[in-house]
Amino acid sequence: MNAKRLHLLTTCGLVAAAPLAVMALPLASHSAPTGDAPAVNAGEFSPYVTKDGAISRPTDYRETFLHLGTFAVASKPNQPVDEMHNVYARLQDIQAYRRDGKFPDGAALVKEVTKVGSGDLTTGHDYWSMDTKLWFVMIKDAKGRFPGNDLWGDGWGWALFMQNEPARNVATDYAADCKTCHLPAKKDDWLYVRGYPILRDSKKTD
């Protein structure tokens, strides 16, 4: 995928569109860490990250992650909803956020972007998720483990997987592809936590 096409996907498909609810999950922005990169063991830091910083897509997120929230997105102003952005995180990462007010290193978030179905039902004119179009993956990294890697910075690692190539990260540079979309959420560690009620819920998640 060329850089121009990738930029269009991440800018319009992520948050620069006109969502009806709230803006979608931002991914990261760039600040090059300093110093030598610590030795990374994928199993200790994250099962979805290699020692070189390559990010893989959690394939079992629907079965083993919890639903954080969903954003109904209209990719064109004054048009109907045409995407659903469903966001998931692991139980232990949610519990850590609720305890500490932030996600721990190695926390994994998956945003599943789907096509939309709609129709008039007894509840009104409704919209629902249909086929998956693509996935965004974020991995928390407060230590700056991968200096010089264009997919890591400002505390996060970022990846994009297309439906026709679900095992290949097609992202090239998170700062160019998505930083501007995340600026409104900078104070919340680049995440639109306003759309994740489970992080505010006082009930236990286990």
Backbone bond lengths (Angstrom), bond angles and torsions (degrees), N, CA, C in turn:
res aa  C-N    CA-C-N  psi(-1)  N-CA   C-N-CA  omega(-1)  CA-C   N-CA-C  phi
1 M - - - 1.460 - - 1.519 108.97 -
2 N 1.333 119.20 131.14 1.447 120.16 -178.52 1.525 111.04 -77.60
3 A 1.336 114.60 163.46 1.468 119.41 -173.57 1.510 112.12 -63.88
4 K 1.345 116.99 -35.50 1.460 119.75 -179.30 1.513 110.88 -64.44
5 R 1.337 116.86 -43.34 1.459 121.03 179.93 1.517 110.71 -66.26
6 L 1.346 117.47 -42.34 1.452 121.20 179.72 1.521 110.67 -62.53
7 H 1.340 116.78 -41.41 1.459 119.91 179.36 1.522 111.04 -62.10
8 L 1.315 116.63 -40.07 1.461 120.79 179.12 1.514 110.86 -63.52
9 L 1.327 116.96 -42.98 1.462 121.14 -179.98 1.519 110.97 -62.52
10 T 1.317 116.10 -48.85 1.454 118.52 -174.07 1.514 111.95 -73.56
11 T 1.316 117.34 -30.37 1.464 119.59 -179.29 1.514 111.15 -77.04
12 C 1.323 116.99 -47.03 1.466 120.47 -176.52 1.517 112.05 -85.41
13 G 1.336 117.06 -40.61 1.452 119.74 -176.33 1.502 113.62 -76.69
14 L 1.340 117.54 -18.01 1.453 119.03 -177.11 1.509 111.91 -92.33
15 V 1.329 118.92 -71.79 1.451 118.83 -175.33 1.512 115.33 -141.25
16 A 1.294 119.91 -9.02 1.452 119.17 -175.97 1.515 111.92 -79.15
17 A 1.331 116.32 -4.58 1.455 121.27 176.49 1.516 109.77 -73.35
18 A 1.341 116.66 -170.77 1.459 120.50 -179.29 1.515 109.66 -111.11
19 P 1.333 119.91 84.08 1.453 121.93 -178.51 1.518 111.16 -71.48
20 L 1.319 115.53 149.54 1.449 119.99 177.68 1.516 111.38 -81.76
21 A 1.328 116.91 -27.61 1.451 118.97 -177.91 1.521 109.17 -96.43
22 V 1.332 117.24 -88.57 1.454 122.12 175.65 1.505 107.54 -136.77
23 M 1.332 116.90 169.42 1.453 119.15 -178.95 1.503 109.83 -68.42
24 A 1.326 115.80 154.82 1.451 120.76 -173.64 1.513 111.96 -78.82
25 L 1.323 115.29 174.33 1.441 122.13 -174.94 1.509 111.79 -62.14
26 P 1.337 118.14 120.11 1.450 120.19 173.62 1.509 110.05 -79.62
27 L 1.301 116.57 167.01 1.436 118.51 -172.13 1.516 114.50 -116.94
28 A 1.283 120.58 -47.19 1.446 120.22 -179.95 1.500 110.32 -178.01
29 S 1.329 116.13 174.24 1.438 121.00 167.14 1.500 107.65 -144.74
30 H 1.323 118.25 174.41 1.453 119.60 -162.57 1.514 113.52 -108.39
31 S 1.310 114.87 132.74 1.453 122.76 168.38 1.503 105.96 -153.36
32 A 1.315 118.18 112.51 1.461 121.10 -173.31 1.522 110.38 -67.15
33 P 1.337 117.80 122.77 1.451 120.16 176.92 1.521 110.77 -69.62
34 T 1.317 116.28 158.51 1.450 120.73 -179.43 1.507 110.09 -109.96
35 G 1.328 116.02 163.22 1.448 120.35 177.83 1.512 112.08 86.99
36 D 1.324 115.04 175.24 1.455 120.27 -179.92 1.517 109.89 -76.74
37 A 1.333 115.20 147.35 1.460 119.94 178.18 1.518 109.87 -73.24
38 P 1.327 118.15 130.49 1.457 120.12 176.36 1.521 110.39 -64.38
39 A 1.312 115.62 154.25 1.459 119.08 175.34 1.516 109.03 -64.66
40 V 1.318 116.82 134.77 1.456 120.90 -175.42 1.518 109.87 -118.33
41 N 1.283 115.95 127.41 1.453 121.51 171.15 1.516 106.94 -106.60
42 A 1.323 116.71 119.39 1.460 120.07 -173.58 1.519 112.01 -56.00
43 G 1.338 116.73 -38.14 1.447 119.27 -178.38 1.516 112.90 -67.91
44 E 1.343 117.13 -32.24 1.460 120.58 -179.37 1.529 111.61 -79.85
45 F 1.325 117.29 -42.75 1.461 121.10 -177.28 1.525 111.05 -80.99
46 S 1.310 117.10 -57.35 1.459 121.76 -179.44 1.520 109.73 -160.69
47 P 1.316 117.87 135.95 1.466 119.98 176.06 1.525 112.52 -70.31
48 Y 1.334 116.96 -8.07 1.461 121.47 -177.80 1.523 112.97 -104.65
49 V 1.355 116.58 9.33 1.460 120.93 -177.32 1.529 109.55 -132.52
50 T 1.337 116.58 131.78 1.456 120.76 175.41 1.520 109.93 -82.86
51 K 1.314 116.75 171.73 1.471 120.50 -179.40 1.521 111.69 -65.72
52 D 1.323 117.39 -17.76 1.467 121.55 178.27 1.531 112.56 -94.66
53 G 1.336 116.90 -1.45 1.454 119.93 177.27 1.515 115.16 94.88
54 A 1.304 118.23 7.00 1.464 120.28 175.98 1.528 109.15 -71.84
55 I 1.326 116.38 134.91 1.459 122.19 -176.33 1.530 109.74 -106.84
56 S 1.314 115.97 132.98 1.464 120.59 175.71 1.524 109.64 -108.36
57 R 1.309 115.88 159.59 1.464 121.67 -179.09 1.528 110.34 -86.92
58 P 1.327 118.67 125.05 1.466 119.67 173.54 1.535 109.57 -63.46
59 T 1.290 116.97 115.41 1.467 119.73 -175.77 1.516 113.11 -84.59
60 D 1.335 117.24 -14.64 1.464 120.75 -177.39 1.522 112.20 -107.77
61 Y 1.329 117.34 22.59 1.465 119.89 -174.14 1.527 112.86 -60.55
62 R 1.319 117.84 -32.79 1.471 119.50 -179.06 1.523 111.80 -69.10
63 E 1.325 116.52 -28.14 1.458 120.79 -178.01 1.530 112.44 -91.92
64 T 1.344 117.76 -32.94 1.458 119.81 -170.52 1.527 114.37 -115.61
65 F 1.329 118.61 -11.47 1.464 121.94 176.43 1.531 109.19 -98.54
66 L 1.329 116.60 164.79 1.451 122.05 174.03 1.524 110.14 -104.67
67 H 1.318 116.05 150.43 1.454 121.66 179.54 1.522 110.11 -76.35
68 L 1.343 117.02 122.64 1.454 121.27 177.39 1.512 112.47 -85.73
69 G 1.319 116.73 -43.08 1.455 120.94 -177.70 1.517 110.91 173.98
70 T 1.314 115.84 168.54 1.459 121.72 179.65 1.521 109.46 -130.62
71 F 1.324 116.48 138.30 1.451 123.40 176.44 1.517 109.19 -111.74
72 A 1.315 116.92 125.89 1.469 122.35 174.84 1.519 107.03 -89.64
73 V 1.321 117.55 120.05 1.462 121.82 -169.47 1.523 111.26 -119.70
74 A 1.302 115.76 129.98 1.467 122.49 169.14 1.519 106.58 -103.96
75 S 1.312 117.59 111.40 1.461 120.61 -172.74 1.521 112.91 -74.73
76 K 1.345 117.26 -10.84 1.461 121.69 175.12 1.524 109.03 -127.41
77 P 1.332 117.76 138.54 1.468 120.15 -178.83 1.528 111.82 -57.78
78 N 1.322 114.97 141.45 1.466 122.18 175.86 1.527 113.45 61.39
79 Q 1.328 116.41 26.51 1.452 122.05 176.81 1.531 109.44 -120.58
80 P 1.340 117.48 162.20 1.471 119.53 -179.23 1.525 112.03 -65.69
81 V 1.310 115.09 163.51 1.463 121.50 173.58 1.523 109.33 -58.45
82 D 1.338 115.97 132.10 1.463 118.80 178.02 1.529 113.07 -130.97
83 E 1.339 117.46 3.58 1.458 121.44 173.91 1.522 109.73 -144.84
84 M 1.328 115.41 147.94 1.453 122.18 167.60 1.521 107.58 -115.48
85 H 1.340 116.41 131.06 1.451 121.94 177.49 1.525 107.82 -110.81
86 N 1.316 116.36 102.45 1.461 123.07 -176.70 1.528 108.74 -99.50
87 V 1.326 116.55 123.22 1.461 121.42 -172.59 1.527 110.64 -111.97
88 Y 1.344 115.45 136.27 1.457 122.16 -176.20 1.529 110.42 -130.44
89 A 1.340 116.08 150.99 1.463 122.13 174.41 1.522 108.72 -146.61
90 R 1.330 115.82 160.55 1.461 120.08 179.83 1.524 111.18 -74.57
91 L 1.322 116.11 151.88 1.459 121.54 -179.76 1.517 111.77 -55.79
92 Q 1.335 117.56 -46.42 1.461 119.52 -177.03 1.523 112.22 -64.84
93 D 1.326 117.02 -30.14 1.458 120.15 178.84 1.530 110.91 -74.42
94 I 1.318 116.31 -36.81 1.462 120.49 175.81 1.519 110.75 -66.03
95 Q 1.317 116.46 -43.34 1.460 120.35 179.13 1.531 111.16 -62.02
96 A 1.332 116.21 -40.27 1.465 120.00 178.51 1.520 110.98 -65.50
97 Y 1.326 117.40 -39.97 1.460 120.28 178.98 1.523 110.26 -63.60
98 R 1.308 117.09 -42.76 1.457 120.62 -178.45 1.522 111.85 -68.45
99 R 1.313 116.38 -27.70 1.456 121.00 178.21 1.532 111.81 -81.53
100 D 1.355 116.21 -43.00 1.464 121.14 -170.36 1.523 114.38 -108.58
101 G 1.326 116.97 -11.57 1.457 119.69 -177.86 1.511 114.01 78.21
102 K 1.320 117.32 15.00 1.459 121.82 177.70 1.529 108.48 -158.61
103 F 1.331 115.25 159.41 1.453 119.56 176.91 1.524 110.01 -81.66
104 P 1.332 117.42 142.07 1.471 120.66 -179.62 1.522 111.48 -80.01
105 D 1.317 116.39 162.58 1.456 120.05 174.84 1.536 109.52 -57.76
106 G 1.313 114.58 137.53 1.452 120.77 -178.36 1.509 113.81 89.72
107 A 1.339 117.81 -7.42 1.467 119.89 178.06 1.525 109.53 -58.20
108 A 1.311 115.92 139.30 1.463 121.51 -177.78 1.521 110.02 -118.81
109 L 1.328 116.10 129.45 1.457 122.17 175.44 1.526 108.77 -122.57
110 V 1.318 115.18 138.15 1.464 121.13 178.48 1.517 108.67 -123.34
111 K 1.321 115.63 128.35 1.464 119.72 172.12 1.522 108.78 -112.11
112 E 1.306 114.33 120.03 1.465 123.54 179.81 1.525 107.74 -99.38
113 V 1.321 116.77 117.60 1.465 121.41 178.92 1.527 108.35 -100.01
114 T 1.320 116.13 122.86 1.463 120.13 -176.38 1.527 111.73 -121.03
115 K 1.307 113.79 160.88 1.456 120.78 168.34 1.526 108.10 -70.95
116 V 1.324 116.29 169.41 1.464 120.54 -173.01 1.520 111.07 -125.12
117 G 1.323 114.31 138.02 1.456 121.01 167.75 1.517 108.44 -105.82
118 S 1.301 117.55 154.64 1.467 119.52 179.50 1.520 109.49 -151.40
119 G 1.306 115.07 159.39 1.455 120.00 178.49 1.511 111.17 176.10
120 D 1.318 115.64 167.36 1.461 121.39 178.05 1.517 109.46 -86.61
121 L 1.327 116.23 116.34 1.452 122.88 178.92 1.522 108.63 -118.93
122 T 1.313 116.73 -178.16 1.467 119.62 -177.73 1.530 111.89 -65.81
123 T 1.342 116.55 -21.11 1.461 120.23 179.70 1.529 112.58 -87.98
124 G 1.320 116.97 -6.61 1.457 120.94 -177.31 1.514 110.05 126.31
125 H 1.338 117.00 -161.20 1.460 119.92 176.66 1.520 107.98 -84.24
126 D 1.318 116.60 112.72 1.462 122.01 -169.99 1.521 112.14 -109.15
127 Y 1.356 114.36 157.73 1.457 123.02 175.50 1.530 108.01 -128.14
128 W 1.325 116.87 144.91 1.464 119.87 178.88 1.523 110.22 -148.65
129 S 1.347 115.02 159.44 1.459 121.51 -179.28 1.521 111.19 -72.23
130 M 1.329 114.68 143.79 1.463 120.68 174.01 1.530 108.72 -125.99
131 D 1.329 119.25 -128.13 1.457 121.80 -175.19 1.529 111.66 -68.39
132 T 1.327 115.56 144.10 1.459 120.80 177.60 1.528 110.72 -74.31
133 K 1.334 115.95 136.71 1.458 122.35 177.90 1.527 111.95 -98.97
134 L 1.328 116.07 -41.23 1.464 120.68 -177.27 1.515 109.38 -168.27
135 W 1.334 115.14 171.35 1.462 121.81 179.00 1.525 109.94 -132.36
136 F 1.323 116.25 140.39 1.458 122.89 167.97 1.531 107.44 -109.44
137 V 1.318 116.16 140.61 1.462 121.21 178.40 1.527 109.17 -128.06
138 M 1.330 116.02 133.61 1.459 122.64 175.18 1.520 109.09 -120.17
139 I 1.346 116.14 139.70 1.457 122.16 174.27 1.528 108.08 -126.52
140 K 1.315 117.45 124.77 1.460 121.66 -178.51 1.531 111.06 -72.59
141 D 1.334 115.74 133.22 1.465 121.04 179.97 1.524 109.37 -148.64
142 A 1.321 116.67 86.51 1.461 121.23 -178.00 1.526 112.55 -75.74
143 K 1.332 117.78 -15.59 1.462 121.29 -175.29 1.527 113.38 -90.48
144 G 1.308 118.81 -6.29 1.464 120.47 -178.56 1.510 112.25 63.12
145 R 1.310 116.30 54.60 1.456 121.88 -174.63 1.530 114.43 -69.74
146 F 1.327 117.43 -19.99 1.461 119.31 -171.27 1.531 112.35 -127.03
147 P 1.332 117.72 63.84 1.460 119.61 179.20 1.519 110.41 -62.80
148 G 1.325 115.75 140.52 1.456 120.10 -179.71 1.514 113.72 87.57
149 N 1.336 117.42 -9.80 1.460 121.26 177.54 1.526 108.01 -89.86
150 D 1.331 117.23 118.72 1.461 121.67 -173.78 1.523 114.55 -69.38
151 L 1.330 117.15 -4.87 1.461 120.07 178.43 1.531 112.03 -101.83
152 W 1.336 116.25 7.33 1.460 120.46 -179.67 1.520 110.08 -131.55
153 G 1.336 116.49 138.74 1.452 120.57 175.68 1.516 111.96 165.43
154 D 1.320 115.93 159.14 1.459 123.01 -178.26 1.521 112.02 51.09
155 G 1.324 114.86 36.27 1.458 119.37 172.17 1.506 116.66 89.77
156 W 1.346 117.57 5.49 1.466 119.14 -177.65 1.526 111.62 -142.72
157 G 1.329 113.33 153.73 1.460 121.23 166.61 1.512 107.54 -108.24
158 W 1.340 117.63 149.64 1.464 121.49 -170.99 1.514 111.26 -136.75
159 A 1.314 116.17 141.61 1.461 120.39 179.75 1.521 110.31 -148.99
160 L 1.324 115.27 153.05 1.463 122.83 179.05 1.523 108.70 -132.56
161 F 1.326 115.70 128.94 1.462 122.16 -179.30 1.526 109.04 -125.24
162 M 1.320 116.75 128.17 1.456 121.76 -179.33 1.522 110.65 -90.06
163 Q 1.311 115.92 154.61 1.462 121.16 -176.74 1.531 111.73 -60.38
164 N 1.318 117.72 -34.98 1.469 119.90 -177.85 1.521 113.01 -83.40
165 E 1.361 117.46 -9.66 1.462 122.03 175.81 1.530 108.52 -140.74
166 P 1.307 117.38 67.37 1.468 120.40 -170.87 1.519 115.28 -67.96
167 A 1.332 118.09 -10.90 1.466 120.40 -178.57 1.524 113.04 -103.23
168 R 1.330 118.35 -0.89 1.468 120.56 -176.03 1.524 111.01 -116.31
169 N 1.324 115.93 123.61 1.455 121.13 175.72 1.526 108.71 -74.90
170 V 1.327 117.17 115.88 1.467 120.58 -177.61 1.519 112.07 -97.58
171 A 1.314 117.98 0.87 1.462 120.49 177.40 1.527 110.00 -69.76
172 T 1.329 116.24 151.83 1.462 120.86 179.65 1.520 113.27 -123.54
173 D 1.327 118.22 -38.37 1.458 121.52 -175.42 1.528 108.62 -155.07
174 Y 1.333 116.17 106.13 1.458 118.55 -174.24 1.528 112.27 -65.62
175 A 1.322 116.84 -31.09 1.460 119.18 -178.37 1.518 111.05 -65.31
176 A 1.319 116.49 -39.11 1.465 120.41 179.37 1.518 111.54 -79.66
177 D 1.324 116.94 -32.34 1.463 120.37 -171.56 1.517 114.09 -85.75
178 C 1.340 118.20 -29.29 1.464 116.78 -170.15 1.519 116.65 -143.70
179 K 1.322 119.67 -6.12 1.458 120.41 -173.31 1.524 113.00 -57.83
180 T 1.333 117.00 -44.18 1.466 118.98 -176.24 1.522 111.57 -63.91
181 C 1.319 117.51 -28.18 1.460 120.76 178.77 1.529 112.16 -70.35
182 H 1.310 116.90 -20.21 1.455 120.39 -172.80 1.518 114.15 -101.41
183 L 1.309 117.20 -6.34 1.463 119.89 -176.17 1.529 113.96 -55.70
184 P 1.353 119.95 -39.97 1.467 118.68 179.05 1.533 113.97 -63.72
185 A 1.336 117.31 -16.81 1.466 120.87 -179.25 1.522 112.42 -107.90
186 K 1.334 117.36 14.82 1.467 120.63 -176.59 1.524 111.81 -56.73
187 K 1.320 117.57 -40.69 1.464 120.10 -176.96 1.524 112.33 -68.15
188 D 1.321 117.20 -16.76 1.465 121.81 178.39 1.521 111.05 -106.66
189 D 1.323 116.29 35.40 1.463 122.16 178.35 1.523 111.11 60.95
190 W 1.353 115.78 36.27 1.459 123.90 174.16 1.527 113.34 70.08
191 L 1.327 117.14 16.26 1.465 121.38 -179.86 1.522 109.77 -117.15
192 Y 1.316 116.34 141.46 1.462 120.92 176.11 1.528 109.45 -86.01
193 V 1.339 114.81 67.88 1.458 120.32 -176.49 1.520 111.93 -64.91
194 R 1.329 117.58 -15.78 1.468 120.45 177.30 1.529 111.41 -58.29
195 G 1.312 117.57 -22.63 1.461 121.48 -178.74 1.511 114.29 -97.28
196 Y 1.352 117.63 9.97 1.458 121.42 -176.72 1.527 110.26 -119.07
197 P 1.322 118.68 81.03 1.469 120.70 -175.36 1.518 114.00 -61.40
198 I 1.331 118.11 -25.75 1.462 119.99 -178.84 1.525 111.52 -63.47
199 L 1.333 117.36 -24.58 1.464 120.45 178.51 1.519 111.98 -75.11
200 R 1.324 115.99 -18.99 1.465 120.19 179.07 1.518 112.29 -102.50
201 D 1.313 116.56 -13.01 1.466 121.72 -175.80 1.527 109.42 -68.68
202 S 1.313 116.06 130.64 1.465 120.11 -178.79 1.520 113.18 -81.78
203 K 1.328 116.20 -9.12 1.466 118.97 -179.43 1.523 109.70 -76.08
204 K 1.304 116.71 151.96 1.447 120.91 177.47 1.532 109.86 -68.47
205 T 1.349 114.87 144.79 1.470 118.82 179.73 1.516 112.47 -95.94
206 D 1.320 116.69 -3.92 1.463 118.38 177.43 1.522 109.25 -109.27
